[in-house]
Amino acid sequence: MHFGRPDNLYFLLLLVPMAVAFGGFLWWKRRVRERIGHFQLVNEMASAHSPARQVTRAILVMVAFALICLACARPQWGQDDRTIKRFGVDVVFALDLSKSMLAQDIPPSRLNAAKKEISGILKSLQGDRVGLVVFTAVSFAQSPLTADYGAIDFYLDKLTPRQMPMGGTALAPAMLDSIKLLTGKEVHIGPARTRDAAQQVPEADHIKRAKNQVIVLITDGEDHESAPLKAAQVAKQHGIHVVTVGIGSTQGSRIPIFDEHDNLTGYKRDQRGELIQSALDETTLQKVAAETGGTYVHYNGKNSVVNGVTQFINHLEKTELETMLRENYKDRFVLFLAPALLLLLLALLLGERRRGAGQLLARRGCEETDKPASKKSKKTGARQSATLLILLVLLVPSVGLMGCDDTFRNTLGTVDEANELISQNEYAKALEKYQEAETEIPANAELHYNLGIALLGEKKYDEARQAFARALATQDPELRFDSLFNMGLTLARQEQWKEAYDTYKQALQVNLDPAKEVNTERVKQAQHNLEVVFRKLFPPCAELEDDSEANDDPSSAADLDKLEKKERTLCGLNDDWYKLPIIPGSKVSVKATFSQLRDEPDPEHIFLTRPEDLQLSIFDARGEKAVGVDQGSHDDFDPKRTRATREIADLRVTPEMLPGDTDQLLIKLAAGEYREFSYDLEVTAIPPCHALEDDFEPNNDANAAAAIDTGSHDLHLCPGNDDWFRVEMELGDSLFVDLQAGEDVEREKPANLSVRILRADTGEVVATERLEPPFLTAGIQDVAKPGTYLIHIGGQTDDEQGPYRADVYHYAPCVIGNDRFEPNDSAQAAADVDPNAEHLRYLRLCADDRDYFKLPAPEPADADDSDASKTAPAPNPQAPAAPQGGKKEDLISWALTRVGDAPEKPATPGDAPVALALDLLSLSGNQVIAEGITPETPDALGPLSPDAPEIALLPDQIVHYDNAQKEQLLLRAQGPATFYHLRQLNPQNQNQDEQENQDEQQDENEEKNEDQDQNEDSEQDGDNEDESDEEDKDESSDESDKDEESSEDDDSKDSEDKEQDDAAEDSEEEAMTPEERRMDDILRALEESDDNFQMKKALENMPRRHIEKDW
């Protein structure tokens, strides 16, 4: 047995107080008789009354009451078939999945907003059939017409633009596929096309069409590939309405590009490399809707599309879509109700008096009253029968109203109780009542609204928002206003200020009757809430000030601890002042770049109405006199711009700008009233050259020449202020100077230097400059006249200025004056070489001398090449051979160059050679790994060659050496006494770890760039294939091979991700009930079927053309 209303069984508990009350009545009656006394007289007076009948009547009434309670609980057993008819319209959602739908002018994206609106529409539909079509340049049906809204929601969660085989946007194919889904017929634009018999869809095999059918086309309207108006005409011919939904802004937004992990990698660019701005095309969508008798809905906030679409659908006439037989339990309440009525009838007929008692009493009391008494008895019986009939007539419908068949009155009472609980702030109890009523009566806007109020009181904000959204499907403007009002309140309590702001704006757009005073109060409350939300969403500019505040006047100017300030805030009539330390003669440049402080709610907002509303000024130290101003110009002013720049460049600071020996200037930024900006401030302050002079000053002439020691010195040259240095030289000493000019910060270029060496006593020039890039050098070897020598450094012209570095080398005669690496005359005493050093300048070999240097060994070769690389190949002096393994930068390559004239040839063949030699040895010095050769031309060294070195160890002579047990190698220079230079042709990175990180980052950037350009490259390759020659075809095939390799890698990654997802899904499936698991399997099968068949079929019908605008 099953009860339809088991809660009515609680009325059976009333039998207990009824039995107690009847027992108490009998006890009280007995006590009264005892108090009266005269038992014989009382018994004779009550002889007509029967206590047994009284008890029997009570039992019959209580049993009848129990049976009525059971009947009201609706006992059910057995089943029968019940016919149910479903009415509605057919709706197909055509969703744009192009890349432009990822634009973020509607946060988080246009596509995300579209999905939420579709889900909202599905929740408001009742009985309608729904289908789903997705499209880019290709279109296909993702789901057929179905009443299972859960399946549509399942597909929506899975859809991304990455699933589509190509980009672009074509509205016409999407509408044609939607028409085919609604009608079951193949349709085309233009003349009808014949089809094979196998392709024809018999009308009988297609589901019954609804009288009204609707296509909801959701897109940003940028149709690049088709003719949507012609497709709209086809829809009109089939009696189908098209509701177009515009997603996005007419101003446009950039199209983001994401990697496989949904990380932002950049923005979409066209073939010219310019950023693409995707803007909503409302004109096309409005024309399509007007052509088919539909309507255009623009997304302007959450549920805005839900309201517009559902309102249009609700106005359409519903059609009987299908008739179903449903098995229901049979109601058996009559089997309990009929005995209950019979028992009540028996109790009324039974009475409490004995038969004949009335006549006996009449005869004993008064004989003449016998006849009237008989008439009275008959009248009493008639009255009882009439009363019984009336009770039966009233009882039968009352039983139905108590829930046996129609529950409306009972549920209405439940709603009233819930409303009363709401007024008492008993939200939890009211929520239970509303939910109880929701299961018994059809859903309506008023019930959803009341349910939302209860949920809001219980702080269940998400559920409350859904309830208020459902309540918006009403034509009552007051209820619609109240629903929007409370939805805005719900969003505000969730601190979703933007959505709350949009919702209150929608509420104020509802047309209320101004004659009603209550409506005026409603509007005032909504306006107040709108202002509060606006303050939260857009607080006053003063609340957004930066950490430099308060710096509103010269006396409170903020210190410029850094010459660059980022993301500063400037409010109207609230100036920003900064202090800039400076010295006279400095050159100052100040640049401020202004942008919008925040997103503006007003679409008509203008970033800058007048150029003078934005000013940049430089003042003297007192803030009284402006020495530089930039407030823009009307000539190039454009109010449509959203960025502005103010710049004061190359301002030379004079002593007049710094009164009272002050050492600072003031920078002021000002904005017009009611304006607000975010800005970045960049300041460049270049001091005068004399402030940068080195510690050797004054050394402006030969008489003031400063003594200088061997080593490196950082110096500075100013116009008309040459540098003079002196060195004391002994007999046989040698002196060399290397100069390297740095970039001058003011002129942004290095100075053109000159250098010479002179004798101090006679002024004779003993050495002049020569260029050995990147050095300007001069030197003298083995002086014959000791004394003071001068080094004169100046410019090629009198106005040269800038920093430079001077390396001074002063050597005594051999062997006292050897170079800085000595002693390094053996393998055991080899000197360590800095792997970062590219040049080793002015080294020295004395007679019978050898110089040894320790070098880091190259990286070992790959395992496949390690055996072959242990032996160095024979050197080829004519041309560099290709490396046998590893990268070129892993090789050791050094070049040696003699200082001075070439050595003399030996006098006789038996004499010792005078040529220099450069060798690469093992760390022990016992094994020669590679020998230096003399190149015939500088080209033999390749692009890393110095200027005609005399001897070099060529890169192609060096192979990867198996150094598993050896971390260093030796470089040996030997030959006659001379000075020489060593240059590393492949210098080691300054920081290997840092360089590796940079290489990895560069590789990542290259991969991202390749991903961004992948579609464009593939399209260009596709175009070239049709018109290229055989060579181009070979190249494209090579590229395709590479693409296949990358796709295989991607597939392997996807398979790993899929295994992880499958594991997670298995754990979720364990928590499912069998029914949920069965439904999930059905939905997955549908999805796989659509992916494997529908998309492939769409691709087969897709014309072979190049999609230029693939967004």
VEXNU-871088 format. One record per residue (C-alpha): x, y, z. Coordinates in steps of 0.05 Angstrom, whole numbers, plus 5000, padded with zeros to 4 digits. Layout:
XYZ ...
***
This chain:
500050005000 502350714983 499651365012 499251984967 498552455028 501752095086 501952725127 494352675137 495452045178 497452485236 490052655246 489151955274 492552195337 486152595351 482651935369 486351925435 483552595461 476752405432 476551755472 479052105535 473752645527 468152135519 470551745580 470852375620 463752555599 461051885624 464751965690 461952665699 454852425684 455451885737 457852395789 451952845774 446952275787 450352115852 449652835875 442152875858 440452255900 433451925896 436251385852 429351065839 426251705816 432251895773 432551205741 425151235723 426151935693 432151685652 429151025634 428351245561 435951365555 440350775534 447750825558 449650235513 447050605452 450951225473 457450835478 455950475412 454851145377 461351425403 465250815379 461950855310 463751595304 470951485324 471750895276 468651325220 473551885237 479351395232 476851155164 476151875140 483252025161 485751415123 481751635062 484652335065 491652025064 489951754995 491451005001 493750724935 495350034907 495349744838 497150154775 493550414715 495650804652 494351544649 494651974586 499052594591 499453124536 505353594531 504754274497 510354744476 514655024419 521054774386 527355184402 534255094372 540155474402 545555644350 551755814390 557856174361 564355814380 569056264341 575256544374 572157244378 567356954430 573356914478 573657684479 573357944550 569158574541 563858164578 567657854637 570057314640 568557224566 562957284515 562456524509 561856424584 556256944587 552656614529 552855934562 549956214627 544356554590 542555904553 542455534620 537856064648 533156004589 532855244597 530855334670 524955774650 522355324594 516554844609 514954284561 518654574501 523454164459 530554424453 536354294404 543454554399 547554764339 554755014344 558455374289 564555764266 565855754191 563255044196 556654854229 553554224256 548153984303 550853814372 544253564400 537553384366 530853634392 529853364462 525953504525 531953304567 534853984585 540253644626 543353374562 543754074533 547054324597 551953754593 554153954523 554654694542 559754534596 564154174545 564054674488 570255084473 572955404409 578854924413 574154354394 572254674327 576254444266 576955144238 575855864257 571656414225 564356604233 558856414184 551656544206 548156264145 550455534152 548555564226 541455784209 540855264154 542954704200 538054964252 532454954201 534354254182 534054044255 527154354263 524054114198 527753474183 528953724112 535353914076 535154654059 539655104018 540155833999 537555963929 534355453882 532654783912 537754233901 535953523883 537952983930 538952243924 533451793950 538051544004 538952244029 531552414032 528552424102 521452144100 516452604134 513752024174 520551874203 521452574230 518452794296 512153204296 513453944282 510954464330 506555014303 511555534325 519055414319 524655874341 532055934326 535956304381 542256544345 547556744396 553657084367 557657724365 555057844295 561657864258 559857454196 566057384153 564056814108 556556774089 550057124071 545757124134 539957524105 538857004051 538756454104 533756864143 529256874082 529556104080 527556084153 521756554138 519356094082 518955524133 515255954184 521055964233 522556564277 529756764289 531457104355 538357404349 542457524411 548258014408 554057854455 559558374462 560559114456 560259554395 566859884416 570459214406 575458814446 581858444434 581557684423 585857324475 589956704458 590656144510 595155544513 592954844529 593055004603 588555614593 594156104608 593856764570 599556794519 597757404479 592457704433 590257534363 593457924305 591857964232 596457814174 599458514179 601258394251 596158884279 591858714339 584758504321 578958874352 572658444351 566358884354 559058704358 555358774291 548358944315 545859174246 546258484214 543058144274 537258644275 535958544201 535857784209 530957824266 526458314230 526357884167 523657274204 518857624252 523457494310 526757994357 533658234373 536258184445 542758524466 546458244526 547058794577 547758414641 546057754674 539257464655 537958024605 537757504549 533757014591 528257524601 527957744528 527957044498 523056734547 518357314539 518357224463 517256464469 511656534520 507756974471 507656424419 501955924414 503655244444 502654614404 501253904428 508053594418 506752894444 501952454483 504751984534 501951414576 504451434647 503350894699 500151174763 497950854828 490450754834 487051154889 483050694937 480551224985 473251054967 474150385001 475350755066 470751345055 464450945040 464750525104 466051165143 459851495115 455750865130 458250855201 456451585210 449451445181 448650855229 450751285288 445651815270 440051315261 441750925324 440251485373 440851435449 433451295468 430050625475 424450445427 417450655452 420251075507 416951715481 409851415479 410651135549 412751785579 406952135545 401851655572 404651705642 405052455642 398652655608 393852235568 391352775522 398352895497 399152215465 397352415395 401353055392 407252685419 406952195361 406852765311 412853085345 416752435341 415352385267 417653105257 423952965297 425652365254 424552775191 429053305216 434452795232 434052505162 434453185130 440353365173 443752715154 442752855079 445553565086 451653295123 452952775070 452453295015 457353755051 461953195073 463452905004 466453544973 469853715038 473553065035 475953234965 478253914988 482253605045 487053284995 483852644970 483752904899 484853654892 490453954934 489754674911 486054954972 490654595020 496754854983 493955554980 493455535055 500755315058 502855915016 498856375062 502256065122 509056175089 507456905074 505556995147 512156685169 515857165122 512757755157 515257465222 522357375194 521656615202 525156485136 527155765148 520055545164 517255965107 522255635059 519754945078 512555165065 514255464997 518154854976 512254414997 507454844956 512254834897 511554074891 503954104890 501954684846 504654914778 510555384781 508756124775 512456774781 509356964849 511456314881 518556384853 518857094880 516556884950 521356304949 526956794931 525157234990 525656635037 532256415007 534957125013 533057135086 536756475096 542956775060 542556245005 544456764954 545656334892 539055974899 535556634913 538356934849 535656344809 528756414841 528457164826 530757024754 524956534746 520157044774 522157524717 517857094670 511857524688 507958074653 506458434718 511059044719 510759114794 512758394806 518158454754 520859084788 520758754856 524358134828 529858564798 530358984861 531458384906 536058054855 540358674858 540158634934 542357904931 548258084885 550258664930 550558194990 555157754949 559258374935 558358284860 557759024851 558059054775 552258554766 548358894822 549259564787 546759294721 540758964755 538559594790 539059964724 534459454693 529559534750 529160284740 527560164667 521159784685 514960194669 511260264735 504660644744 506861324771 499861454799 501060944854 504661234914 507660554930 511060554861 514161224875 517060944939 519560334901 523360774852 526461184907 529060564942 531960294877 535360954862 538260964932 540860254925 543660414856 547560994885 550260554942 552460014893 555460544848 559560804907 562060094919 563559964846 566160664832 568560974896 570761704895 577461834863 580162074930 579361374958 583761094903 589661554915 596661264914 601761224971 604961884952 599062274982 598562785011 602663154959 597463674938 601764304942 609064514937 610164475013 607963745015 611363514951 613362784952 620562564945 622562224880 626161644911 626061324842 626161674775 620361244753 613461214785 608360694762 600760684769 599861354803 592961664813 591162374793 584462664813 581163294788 583063934827 587763514870 594763644842 600663184851 607463504868 614363164868 621263414889 627063284841 634163374868 638263724815 644564144804 645564734755 647364524685 643463874687 638863684631 631963454654 626563074616 619862894647 614562454614 607762274641 603361754607 595961784627 590761244620 583761094645 583660994721 578160464718 572560184676 567160704668 559860504673 557661044625 558760814553 558661544531 564361724578 569962114544 577062004569 579162724559 574463274536 579763824529 587263774523 588264314576 584763874628 591363494634 597763884650 604963724666 609364284694 616264394723 616964944775 622765264811 624465044881 619265514912 613665294866 612466004844 615066014773 613865504719 620065364678 616764834633 609564674616 605964174571 598364184569 597363854502 595164164436 588564244400 591964094334 592763344345 587363264399 582662674390 577162574442 576561834423 583361674450 583961314517 591261494530 594862154532 602162374541 605063004569 612663104562 617763644577 624363444543 631563684549 630464254598 637264544616 637364754689 640265454700 642265774766 636266244761 631665634768 634765474835 634166114877 637566144944 642565594928 637065074929 638364404897 631464174874 625964294823 618564144832 614363724784 606863854782 601363434750 594363734747 587563494720 581063864708 574963824753 571363154756 577062824717 581062224741 587061874711 592161344724 599161544702 606461314698 611861834710 618761774680 624262284698 631162334667 636262794700 643062824667 648163224707 653263674671 659663364648 664063714699 659963384755 661962704728 669462824725 674062294752 678662314813 684862474771 682463194759 685263704750 689663404696 687763844637 694763964608 701863674608 703964084668 698063804709 698963084686 696962584740 700961974758 697461324736 699060604755 698359954718 691259704718 684159894696 681460594708 674460874697 675261584671 670962144640 672462634584 669163314579 669463824520 675864234521 678363854580 683363324557 686362814605 693962784616 697662234655 704962104670 708961454678 716161394700 719960934652 726660574662 731360324608 728159744570 721259854598 714959764556 708360154561 701560004530 694760344537 687960064516 681760524513 674460324509 669260884504 662560814538 655961124518 654761834541 648061894575 646762584548 648762474475 646961734475 653261544438 660561404456 665961924449 670861894391 677461844430 684661954412 690961734449 698461834442 704761744484 709962304489 716562434523 715462944578 722163304569 721963414494 714563324477 716562814424 710862344405 713561634412 707061244399 700461404366 693761074367 691660474326 684860134324 684259414346 676759334356 673959404406 680159754432 683760404414 690960254434 697860554435 704460294461 712060304462 716759714472 723759704502 724860454511 731960684499 731361334538 728961294610 724961854641 717862114647 712961944592 706162254582 699561944560 695062454526 687662254518 682862714483 677362714431 677662704356 673963384361 674063904416 666863764439 667363014452 664962784520 663262144556 665961584600 671561124580 675860584609 683460594606 687659954616 694960124629 700459594621 707459784646 712759244639 719959214663 724958834618 724758074616 724857674660 723558184716 717458474681 713057894662 705457914652 700157864706 699157104698 706256914716 708756444740 705155984691 711155664656 708954934666 702754514665 702854454740 703155224747 697855374694 693956004708 686356004712 682756384658 676156724670 671156374624 667657044615 673857384588 673857474512 680457844508 687157734545 691158344525 698658464525 701157794550 708657664547 713357104527 720557164548 726256754519 725256014527 718556154560 712055784555 705256024581 700055524606 692655704619 687155274649 680655264609 673854944625 672954314584 667154294535 660853894549 661253154534 658152934468 651652554465 651951814480 651351624407 657352054388 661751984449 666151434421 667351784356 669052434389 674752184432 679652264375 680752944345 680452974270 686353194228 686353954221 684554244155 687954924146 683955104084 676855124112 673254974176 670354284179 663354154206 663253984280 662853244295 658053334353 655053824401 653654554393 658555064365 658155474429 660554854468 667254844431 673755154455 676355664404 682056144416 686056604370 693156874383 695757534354 702857804359 703958514384 708658894338 712358674274 712557944250 718557524273 724657464231 725756814192 731356354215 738056504184 739555784166 735155164161 738254874224 736555454269 730655424318 724055674290 721656354313 714256234298 709056244354 705155614371 698455514405 696254834429 690454514468 692953994518 690253524569 690453754641 696853374654 700053684593 702153014565 696952954509 696053454452 688653484436 688954004381 694254444348 693655144323 694555294250 696055924211 690056134169 691556364100 685856874102 681757184158 675656854128 678156184152 676156384223 668856484204 664457034232 668057034300 674757204270 678757794298 682458254249 687557804215 690357424275 697057124262 695856444294 689156144314 686255514340 680355424294 673455214320 672854664269 679054324297 675954224364 671253644376 667553444438 672453114484 670452554531 672052914596 668152464644 674252444689 677153124670 673953794684 679354244653 684054294594 690354684582 692055224531 699455304516 702855884481 710255844462 715256174417 720456744416 720457324465 714657784446 708158094469 701657764445 694157774453 689457194463 682157234442 676756724458 672656634395 667056274433 667056584502 663256224557 656856534582 657657014640 652556624680 651155924654 645055814698 642156484681 643356374607 639955704610 633956024642 633956554588 634356014534 628455644565 624456284568 626156444496 624055744475 617455834511 616356504477 617956204410 613055634422 607656134442 608956544380 608555914338 601955744370 599256444357 601256414284 599755684273 593055784240 595556364196 601655964176 597555354159 592655764118 598256104080 601455424067 594655184043 594255753993 601255653969 600154923955 595255073900 599855533861 607055343880 612254943842 615354273861 620554573907 615254933947 611254293952 617353943981 618254484032 610954474052 611353714059 617353794106 613354294146 607453814149 612153274175 614253734230 607053894245 605553154249 611253054298 608653624341 601553354336 604152674359 607253004419 600753374433 596952724426 601452394477 600252964525 592852934512 592952184526 596352294593 591352844611 585752384589 588251824634 588252304693 581252544675 578851824668 581651664737 577952264767 571652084730 572051364757 572351634828 566352064814 562551484783 563551074846 559451604884 553851584831 547351204840 545850674787 540651134755 545551724753 550951274724 546151034670 544251754651 551551954650 553151374603 547551594556 549952314555 557152094541 554851644485 550952224455 556952684460 561652174429 556652044373 556152784358 563752874358 564952274313 559252364264 556253054263 562853434259 565652964207 559453044164 559853804170 567153784149 565453354089 560353884065 565054464080 567554794016 575054804007 576855534016 581655954054 578856264118 582356934119 578857204181 579256594225 576656924287 
***
